[in-house]
Amino acid sequence: MLVIDELDDGTIERAGALVAREHAAARQLRPELPAAFGDAGICAAALQRLRDTGHRGLVITSAGRAVAVMTAMVHENPAGRYARLPAEGVAVDPDLADPTEVLGTAFGDLAAPLIAGGVRRYYLLHAALPRLAEALSNLGFGRDVAYGVQPAVPQHSSPAVAISSAVAIRVAGAQDLDVVARLALVEMRHRSAAPMFAPPQDPPLAALAAEHRTLRDTGAVHLIATIGGREVGLLTIELTSPAPRLCPDGQPYIGPTATLPGARRQGVGRALVGAALTWAHAHDYQWISVDYGTANPLSRPFWHNAGFSPAGYGLLRVIDGTPAAGPPG
């Protein structure tokens, strides 16, 4: 029998222990995942931070043992209201042969009041564990984003990154923020194309430049690629990850990237990645991470071929409120 409890002072310790157990299992497959989340106390502290910032959480128990924890909070984005279920607040007993039932129990109870309030989009992040991925697929979640990781080695040491001599890379200065914004907009517009079909975004260049100025002021590095003196590509190195459980702790993270359509397949992206790996290694980092849309026909194969392999995923479920048609016949 499954018992549902709120994530509160009485359940947070066992919930943290469950997150740590699941994370230890994930690190057996992906040892570059942050070691800190293997500590139950650190996981409990992360869950407490989620509570403090407005997340509601549930703990599912079977025979006195915590078998699932799930947290969510409602956010706004250009597509409207959605609930985000962060990786540090989602875990399931790694010993379960099929976690579908316990995850379904948690999601059903957690999402019901949000659905009643009009929240139809649910975005869940999780570590790359095969049975967990299959169970979430059983519950109607589809893969949207992968979080890839690779060692930070200099470009000449990386067999996955062959650099074209025609492409030059420079670190952008404050005077380049208009160029950065123009190239970042190329990526944003690309996401709304087939087969991704993301909601169209077309912010003013001045607003984008301001966003990247803020990134730069907080330590981010913008790399700009040129061919024949023309700016054709961008890669942003950020110093914090938006998914702390899925990316190596304290290591750089690749943010907005883009290549002008007319400059693709000329080695621009590989040159940018090579420069990012070299920068990370020169600054004594061991790993570098990136996220990319799994439906993006340019990004997914590019990042795989550049040496990044998935350590976690972001999944999306949209509940439209329309009764589903039954199977034919």
N, C-alpha and C positions, 0 to 999 in steps of 0.2 A: 504494500500500500504506500502510495506517495503522499507525503505531507508537505503542504505549502506554508512557508513562514515568510514574513517580511524580513528584509535585510535590516537589522537593527543591532543595538548593543548586545543583545543576547545571542545573535546568530553570526555576527561578523567574523568571529574568530574561526569558526569551522568553515565559513565561506572562504576566508583567506587561505586556509589549509588546502581546500579543494583547488583553488586557482593555482597554488604552488605545486600540487600533485600533477595537475594537467600540464603545467608549464615544464616540469621535469620530464614528462613523457615527450613533449614537443621538442625539447632540447636534445633528446636522444637522436632525433631525426635531423634537427637543425641546430647544432651546437653554438652557432653564432648568435642565436637569440639571447637577449640580455639575461645574465645569470641571476640578477637581483630578484627576478620574479619567481625564482625557485625557493625563496624564503617566505614562509607563511606570514611572518610579521609584516614584511614589506607589502605583501599582497593585501593583508587586512588594512594596512595604512592607505593603500591605493583605493580600496573600496570605501574607506571612510572619506577620502577626498571626493569621491563621486557623490556620496551622500551629502557632503557639505555643499556641493555645487548644484544640488537640486535633482539628482538622479534618484529614481525609485528602484529598489532591488528586491528580488525574491530568492529564497533559498529552498531547494527541493530536497527532502530527506526521505530515505528509504531504509527501514530497519535501523533507525538511529544514526545513519551515515549520510552525510551530505553528498548528493549525486549531481546536483546542478546548481549554478548560480547565474542570475541574469539581471542586468540593470539597464535602464533606459532613461533618456531625457529628451524632451521635445526641443527642436531647433527650427530655425528659419533659413531657407536658401532661395535662390531664384526660382526653384520649382515649387516653393511653398513650404508648408510645415512638414516636418518629418521627425521621426524618433531615431536617435542614434544609440546603438548598443555597443559600447566600447570594449575592446579586447580585454582590458584589465578588469572588466566587470562581467565577463561571460566565460563560463567554464563548465565542463561536464566530466564526470568520473571517467578517466581514461581506460579503466578496466571493463567498462560496459561494452558488450558485443554489439549492441545497437542502441545508441543514445536517443533515438527518435522520440520515444515516449516521454522521457523526462524533459527533454528540451521542448517538446510540444506542450507539456503541462506548464512549464515556466512561461513560454511565450504566450500561450493562451490566456493565462491569468494576468500577465503583465500588460499585454496589448489591448485586452477587452475594454478597459475604461478609456484608453486613448482613441481607439476606433470609434467608440460612442461619442467622443468629443471631436471627431472629424479628422483625426490623424490617420492617413492612409499609406504613408511611405515609411518603411522600416529599414534602417541601414545598420548591419551587424558586422563587426570585425572579429576575426578569430585566427588563432595560430594554425599552421598547416598540419593538421592531423586528419588522415584519410577518413576515419569513421565519423569524425565530427563533421567534415565537409559533406559526407553522404547523408547524414541525419538532417542537416540543415536544408539540403536539397529536397529531402522528403517533405519538409515543412513548407516548401514553396519559395525558398530563398534562391536567387540566382547570382552567380559570380559576377562582380562588377569591376573590382580592382584587385591587383596583386601587389604585394609588397616584396620587392626583390632585394637581395643583399649579395655583395661580393667583397673579397678582400681588397683593401686599398694598396695596390702595388703600382709602381711607376709604369707609364704607358709602354716603355720598351720591354718591360718584363711580363706584360699581359698578352698571352697568345690569342685572346679573344678580340683584341683591339689593334687592328692594322691601320696606321695613320697615313693619310694622303699628304704629300708634300705641298699640294696646291692650296691647302687650307691653313690659314694662320689663326692663332688664338691669342686674344689679349684679355686681361682683366679690366672690366669696365670701371670707369671712374664716375664721379658725380655728374660730369658733363654728358655721360652716355645714357642717362635714365630715359630720355625720349626714345632712343634706339631700343633699349630694353623693353619699354612699354609696347612699342610697335611690333617687336618680335613676339612678345608674350601674347599679344592679341591674335597672332596667327594660330597659336596653339588653341586658344579658347574657341575661336571660330571653327577650327577643325573638328572639335569634339561634337559639334552639332550635325556633322555630316554622317552619311551612311557608312557602316552599319551601327554607329554609336547612338545617333539621334538624341544627344543630350539637349536640354533646353537651350535655345540660342542665347548667347551672351555677347554684348557689344558695348562694353563700358567706354566712356570717354578716355582718350589716351592720357589726359592729365590725371585722371583718377588712378589709372594703372601705374603711371609714373610715381605718384605719391605712395602707392602701396609698396612699390619696389624700393623707394627711398627709405621707407620704414624698415623693410627687410635689411637693406644695406646698413642702416644705422644700428641694427641689432646684431651685426656680424656676418650677414650673408655676403657671398661673393658671386658676382655675375661674370660669367665667361662669355665673350662674344667671338664668334667665328667670322672670318672674312675670306672671300675669294677675290683676288685682284683688287683689293681695297674696298670691296663692297660688303657691308654687314649682312650676313645671310643666316646666322644661327645663334642661338642663346642656350645656355645651361646655367641654372641657378644652384649654388651650393648653400644650403641652409644648415644651421648648427643645431637645430632641434627637430625632432620627428613628431608628426601629428599622431603617431600610433606607437607610444613608448614600449608596449609589450612586444611589438612585432619587429622592431628595429634595434640593432645593437645600441646599448646605452652609451650616451655621450659621444656618438659618432656622427659624421656629417650625413646629410640627407639631400638628395637631388630634388629640387622643386621645379618651377616652371622651365620647360625646355621647348624649343621650336627650331625648325628649319624652314626657310622660305620654300614654297612648292617648286619654284624653278631651279633650286639648288640641291634638291634631294638626289640621292644616289651618286653623290660626288664625294662622299667621305666626311661630310660636315659633322654628322652626329658622332661618328667614331672618333673624330679628332677632339670633339668636346668631351666625350667620355674619357678619352685618354688623358686630357688635360686635367679633368676632375680627379682621376685616380692619382695622377702625379702630385696634384695639390694636396690631396688628403695624406698621401704618404709623406710628403715633405713637412707636413704639419703634425706628424707623429700619430696619425690615426691608423687604426687597424682595419676598419670596415667602412663601407659606404652603402647607403640604401637608396631606394627609389620606389615610387608607386606608379603604376600605369594601368590604363583601362584594358581589361582583357578582351573587349570587343574591338579595340582599336587596331585596324589592320597594319598600321605603321608601327605603333609603339610595342605591342606584345612581341613580335618576332625580333624587333630591334634590340630590346633590352635583354631578351634571352640570348641572342647571338653576341651581345656585348659582355656576357659573363654573369648576368644577374639571375639568380634562381629564387623562386618564391618561398618566403618564410611565413607568410600569412596572407589572408584575403579579406576583402570587403565585399559583403553580400547585400543584395537589395531585394525586398519584397514589397510589392505594391498591392494593396487591397482596395479594389474599386467599388465594392459593395454590390456588384451585380451577381446574381446567382449563377454559378458555373453550370454549363450544359453537361448533361450526363454523357457517357460513352455511347457511340452509335449502336443502334440495334437494341 
